[in-house]
Amino acid sequence: MSSVSGSRIVVTGATGNVGTSVVRLLSEDPEVASVRGLARRIPRWSPPRTEWARVDIASEQAPLAAQFEGADAVVHLAWAFQPTHDPATTWRTNVLGGIRVQEAVAAAEVPVLVHASSVGAYSPGPKDRAVDESWPTHGWPDAAYTREKAYLERALDTFERDHPGVRVVRMRPGFLFKAESASEQRRIFGGRFLPGPMARPELLPFLPDIPGLRAQVLHTDDAARAYLLALRHEVRGAFNLAADPPLDARVLGELLGTRPLRLPRTAARSAIAAAWGLHLLPASPHLFDAVLRLPLMDCTRARTELGWRPQHTATEVMEEFLRGLRRGEGADTEPLRGRKVG
């Protein structure tokens, strides 16, 4: 049964990787009456039936309850990955801002909250089998990203206990990519001046095969479809979202036509730690540690209760993303602006 018809939806973080896909889908859905996108900077992009408001959820003065007034659902996507050298800053946006969103949902009496969690919220788990949504969500304590995702899961537990009338959905996707996010993700994880054209298979003499480096990805548009389905169906709780196959050195080697070469975990971490310590690499060694420990996710619940299936395989996702890197692709929002380097 659809609960979207005539709905007014508010989306935080509406100009980012996931936000642009979610806003686009909602704006194209004839059953959605209006979309209000919240972001720190108003974009030039103007999808149908969409209005924008400048809001920074990290600010204690952010008028979130006023922005949520009259909404039928809030989709909370706002997130800051940087600066990794200053976790107090990301904590203010991600954790304190996320709690402000929850409080504003209650104050404005919004009946539905769809929250962007992540595979990063999960405690360390197996790489040889998939776990369902009942796997513990205590994260990996040494990485800010996983620590913050896990903390918000606990905050949502309290929110659901105190506000049982609000339908809360937690989306736990794998790593999300699309061509338009390539420039942003290069800046976030590889650095502002990493040349995009380096993402060419012929320039890789070998592919590092690091023990434990096996992860799941998903096309951002496929994740956005799951968000829309969660609004349409009267569901609650958590949903794992990922595409097959899981990516490891063997799969990536076949994709890139490059031979894997076994590399000790300590050697890889030492190189990342040195580059991060010198501010040459934005991605921290703590996040590297977390990725090596993430479990593989079973997405049966999303298939059976939402009718969701990804339209892109994991290898297709990476092929598109690598093309985006080489071309410096982006979108007409400040976070996703394209920039070709090198």
C-alpha positions as CSV (number, residue, x, y, z in Angstrom):
1,M,0.0,0.0,0.0
2,S,1.4,3.4,-1.0
3,S,1.9,6.0,1.7
4,V,3.5,8.5,-0.7
5,S,0.4,9.9,-2.5
6,G,0.1,13.6,-2.0
7,S,3.1,13.6,0.4
8,R,5.3,16.5,1.3
9,I,8.9,15.1,1.8
10,V,11.8,17.0,3.4
11,V,15.3,15.8,2.5
12,T,18.4,16.8,4.5
13,G,21.8,16.7,2.7
14,A,19.8,17.0,-0.5
15,T,22.7,18.2,-2.7
16,G,25.1,15.3,-2.0
17,N,25.8,11.9,-3.6
18,V,22.6,10.2,-2.2
19,G,20.6,13.4,-1.8
20,T,20.6,14.3,-5.5
21,S,19.5,10.8,-6.5
22,V,16.7,10.8,-3.8
23,V,15.5,14.3,-4.7
24,R,15.5,13.4,-8.4
25,L,13.4,10.3,-7.9
26,L,10.9,12.0,-5.6
27,S,10.5,15.0,-7.9
28,E,9.7,12.6,-10.8
29,D,7.2,10.6,-8.8
30,P,3.6,11.9,-9.6
31,E,2.4,10.8,-6.2
32,V,4.8,13.2,-4.4
33,A,3.2,16.6,-4.0
34,S,6.4,18.5,-3.0
35,V,10.0,18.1,-2.0
36,R,11.9,20.4,0.2
37,G,15.7,20.1,-0.1
38,L,17.8,21.3,2.9
39,A,21.5,22.0,2.3
40,R,24.2,24.4,3.4
41,R,24.4,25.9,-0.1
42,I,21.5,26.4,-2.5
43,P,22.2,24.8,-5.9
44,R,21.3,26.0,-9.3
45,W,19.7,22.7,-10.0
46,S,15.8,23.0,-10.1
47,P,13.9,19.7,-10.3
48,P,10.1,19.7,-10.6
49,R,8.1,20.4,-7.5
50,T,11.2,21.0,-5.4
51,E,12.1,24.0,-3.2
52,W,15.4,24.7,-1.4
53,A,16.2,26.0,2.0
54,R,19.7,26.9,3.3
55,V,20.2,25.0,6.6
56,D,23.3,23.7,8.4
57,I,22.3,20.9,10.8
58,A,25.6,21.4,12.7
59,S,24.3,24.8,13.9
60,E,22.4,24.9,17.2
61,Q,20.3,27.7,15.7
62,A,19.2,25.7,12.7
63,P,15.4,26.1,12.3
64,L,14.8,22.4,11.7
65,A,11.4,22.1,13.3
66,A,10.1,25.0,11.2
67,Q,11.5,23.4,8.1
68,F,9.8,20.1,9.0
69,E,6.4,21.6,9.8
70,G,3.7,20.0,7.7
71,A,5.9,17.3,6.3
72,D,4.7,13.8,5.8
73,A,8.2,12.4,6.0
74,V,11.8,13.4,6.6
75,V,14.6,11.6,4.8
76,H,17.8,12.4,6.7
77,L,20.9,12.1,4.5
78,A,23.1,15.0,5.7
79,W,26.7,13.8,6.5
80,A,30.2,15.2,6.7
81,F,33.2,13.0,5.9
82,Q,35.9,15.7,6.4
83,P,38.0,16.8,8.1
84,T,39.3,13.4,9.3
85,H,42.0,15.1,11.3
86,D,39.4,16.9,13.4
87,P,36.8,14.3,14.5
88,A,35.1,16.9,16.8
89,T,34.0,18.8,13.7
90,T,32.4,15.7,12.0
91,W,30.8,14.8,15.4
92,R,29.1,18.1,15.6
93,T,27.5,17.7,12.1
94,N,26.9,14.0,12.0
95,V,26.0,13.0,15.6
96,L,24.8,16.2,17.2
97,G,23.2,17.3,13.9
98,G,21.5,13.9,13.5
99,I,20.1,14.1,17.0
100,R,18.8,17.6,16.2
101,V,17.0,16.2,13.2
102,Q,15.4,13.5,15.4
103,E,14.3,16.1,17.9
104,A,12.9,18.3,15.2
105,V,10.9,15.4,13.7
106,A,9.3,14.9,17.1
107,A,8.6,18.6,17.6
108,A,7.1,19.0,14.2
109,E,5.1,15.8,14.6
110,V,6.4,14.3,11.4
111,P,5.0,10.7,11.1
112,V,7.9,9.1,9.2
113,L,11.7,9.4,9.5
114,V,14.0,7.5,7.0
115,H,17.5,7.6,8.3
116,A,20.7,7.0,6.3
117,S,22.7,4.5,8.3
118,S,25.4,2.4,6.7
119,V,27.2,-0.9,6.6
120,G,29.8,1.1,8.7
121,A,27.4,0.9,11.7
122,Y,27.9,-2.9,11.9
123,S,30.3,-4.5,14.4
124,P,33.2,-6.5,12.8
125,G,31.8,-9.6,11.1
126,P,32.4,-12.4,8.6
127,K,33.7,-12.0,5.0
128,D,32.7,-15.5,3.9
129,R,29.0,-15.3,4.6
130,A,26.4,-12.6,4.8
131,V,24.7,-11.3,7.9
132,D,21.2,-9.9,8.3
133,E,20.0,-6.7,10.0
134,S,20.1,-8.4,13.4
135,W,23.9,-8.2,13.4
136,P,25.2,-5.9,16.2
137,T,25.7,-2.3,15.3
138,H,28.5,-1.1,17.5
139,G,30.8,-0.1,14.6
140,W,34.5,0.0,14.8
141,P,35.5,2.4,17.6
142,D,38.7,3.8,16.2
143,A,37.2,5.3,13.0
144,A,35.1,8.4,13.2
145,Y,32.8,7.4,10.4
146,T,31.9,4.0,11.9
147,R,31.8,5.4,15.5
148,E,29.4,8.1,14.5
149,K,27.1,5.8,12.4
150,A,26.9,3.4,15.4
151,Y,26.2,6.2,17.9
152,L,23.3,7.4,15.8
153,E,21.9,3.8,15.8
154,R,21.8,4.0,19.6
155,A,20.2,7.5,19.4
156,L,17.5,6.1,17.1
157,D,16.8,3.3,19.6
158,T,16.0,5.9,22.2
159,F,14.0,8.0,19.8
160,E,11.9,5.0,18.8
161,R,11.3,4.1,22.4
162,D,10.2,7.7,23.3
163,H,8.2,8.3,20.0
164,P,6.5,5.0,19.1
165,G,4.1,6.8,16.8
166,V,6.9,7.8,14.4
167,R,7.7,5.2,11.7
168,V,11.4,4.9,11.6
169,V,13.3,3.2,8.8
170,R,17.1,2.7,8.9
171,M,18.9,2.2,5.5
172,R,22.2,0.4,5.8
173,P,23.8,0.5,2.3
174,G,27.2,-0.6,1.2
175,F,29.6,2.0,-0.3
176,L,27.6,4.2,-2.8
177,F,28.9,5.3,-6.2
178,K,27.7,7.0,-9.4
179,A,29.4,8.9,-12.1
180,E,28.2,12.3,-10.8
181,S,29.8,11.6,-7.4
182,A,33.2,10.8,-8.8
183,S,34.8,14.2,-8.4
184,E,33.4,14.6,-4.9
185,Q,34.6,11.2,-3.7
186,R,38.0,11.7,-5.3
187,R,38.3,14.9,-3.2
188,I,37.0,13.2,0.0
189,F,39.1,10.0,-0.1
190,G,41.9,10.6,-2.5
191,G,42.7,14.3,-2.1
192,R,41.9,17.4,-4.1
193,F,44.9,17.1,-6.4
194,L,44.8,13.4,-7.1
195,P,44.6,13.2,-10.9
196,G,41.4,11.5,-12.1
197,P,43.1,10.2,-15.2
198,M,45.2,8.0,-13.0
199,A,42.1,5.7,-12.6
200,R,43.1,3.9,-15.8
201,P,43.8,0.1,-15.7
202,E,46.9,0.4,-17.9
203,L,48.6,2.6,-15.4
204,L,48.3,0.0,-12.6
205,P,51.2,-2.4,-12.6
206,F,49.4,-4.6,-10.1
207,L,46.4,-4.5,-7.8
208,P,47.1,-4.8,-4.0
209,D,45.5,-7.9,-2.6
210,I,45.1,-7.1,1.1
211,P,43.8,-9.7,3.5
212,G,40.2,-8.8,4.6
213,L,39.7,-6.2,1.9
214,R,36.3,-7.5,0.6
215,A,33.4,-5.0,0.5
216,Q,30.0,-4.4,-1.0
217,V,29.0,-1.4,-3.2
218,L,25.8,-0.1,-4.7
219,H,24.8,2.4,-7.3
220,T,23.5,5.5,-5.6
221,D,20.4,5.5,-7.8
222,D,19.6,1.9,-6.6
223,A,19.9,3.1,-3.0
224,A,17.5,6.0,-3.8
225,R,14.9,3.6,-5.2
226,A,15.0,1.8,-1.8
227,Y,14.4,5.0,0.0
228,L,11.4,5.7,-2.2
229,L,10.0,2.2,-1.6
230,A,10.5,2.7,2.2
231,L,8.2,5.7,1.9
232,R,5.7,3.8,-0.1
233,H,5.4,0.8,2.2
234,E,4.4,0.7,5.8
235,V,7.7,-0.8,7.0
236,R,9.9,-0.1,10.0
237,G,13.4,-1.0,11.0
238,A,16.6,-1.6,9.2
239,F,17.3,-2.7,5.6
240,N,20.6,-3.9,4.2
241,L,21.3,-2.6,0.6
242,A,24.1,-3.9,-1.6
243,A,24.8,-5.3,-5.1
244,D,26.5,-8.5,-6.1
245,P,29.2,-9.5,-6.3
246,P,31.2,-8.4,-3.3
247,L,34.4,-6.7,-4.4
248,D,37.8,-8.1,-3.7
249,A,41.2,-8.2,-5.5
250,R,40.1,-11.1,-7.7
251,V,36.9,-9.4,-8.9
252,L,38.6,-6.0,-9.3
253,G,41.5,-7.6,-11.1
254,E,39.2,-9.1,-13.7
255,L,37.4,-5.8,-14.1
256,L,40.6,-3.8,-14.6
257,G,42.6,-6.5,-16.4
258,T,45.3,-6.2,-13.7
259,R,46.9,-9.0,-11.8
260,P,46.4,-9.0,-8.0
261,L,49.6,-9.0,-5.8
262,R,49.4,-10.1,-2.2
263,L,50.3,-7.2,0.1
264,P,50.5,-7.5,3.9
265,R,47.9,-5.6,5.8
266,T,50.5,-3.9,7.9
267,A,52.4,-2.6,4.9
268,A,49.3,-1.1,3.3
269,R,48.2,0.5,6.6
270,S,51.7,2.0,7.2
271,A,51.6,3.6,3.8
272,I,48.1,5.0,4.3
273,A,49.0,6.2,7.8
274,A,52.1,8.0,6.6
275,A,50.3,9.8,3.8
276,W,47.4,10.7,6.1
277,G,49.8,12.0,8.8
278,L,51.5,14.2,6.2
279,H,48.0,15.5,5.0
280,L,48.6,14.0,1.6
281,L,45.7,11.6,1.8
282,P,42.3,12.6,3.4
283,A,41.2,9.0,4.0
284,S,42.5,7.9,7.4
285,P,44.1,4.6,8.4
286,H,41.4,4.2,11.0
287,L,38.8,4.0,8.2
288,F,41.0,1.4,6.4
289,D,41.0,-0.6,9.6
290,A,37.2,-0.4,9.8
291,V,36.7,-1.5,6.1
292,L,38.8,-4.6,6.7
293,R,36.4,-5.6,9.5
294,L,33.0,-4.9,7.9
295,P,30.7,-7.9,7.5
296,L,29.1,-8.8,4.2
297,M,25.4,-8.0,4.3
298,D,22.3,-10.2,3.4
299,C,19.7,-8.1,1.6
300,T,16.8,-10.5,1.7
301,R,14.6,-8.2,3.8
302,A,14.8,-5.4,1.2
303,R,13.9,-7.8,-1.6
304,T,10.9,-9.4,0.2
305,E,9.4,-6.5,2.1
306,L,10.2,-3.6,-0.3
307,G,10.3,-5.5,-3.6
308,W,13.7,-3.9,-4.1
309,R,16.5,-5.3,-6.4
310,P,19.5,-3.3,-7.6
311,Q,19.5,-2.6,-11.3
312,H,23.3,-2.4,-11.5
313,T,25.8,-5.1,-10.6
314,A,28.8,-4.1,-8.4
315,T,31.2,-4.4,-11.3
316,E,28.9,-2.1,-13.4
317,V,28.9,0.4,-10.6
318,M,32.7,0.5,-10.5
319,E,33.0,0.7,-14.3
320,E,30.7,3.8,-14.3
321,F,32.5,5.4,-11.3
322,L,36.0,4.9,-12.8
323,R,34.7,6.5,-16.1
324,G,33.5,9.4,-14.0
325,L,36.8,9.7,-12.3
326,R,38.7,9.9,-15.6
327,R,36.3,12.5,-17.0
328,G,36.0,14.6,-13.9
329,E,32.3,14.2,-13.8
330,G,30.0,15.9,-11.4
331,A,26.6,17.6,-11.0
332,D,25.2,21.1,-10.6
333,T,25.4,21.2,-6.8
334,E,28.3,22.5,-4.7
335,P,29.3,19.1,-3.2
336,L,29.2,17.3,-6.5
337,R,30.8,19.9,-8.7
338,G,33.0,18.3,-11.4
339,R,36.7,18.9,-11.6
340,K,39.2,17.2,-13.9
341,V,42.7,17.2,-12.4
342,G,45.8,16.2,-14.4
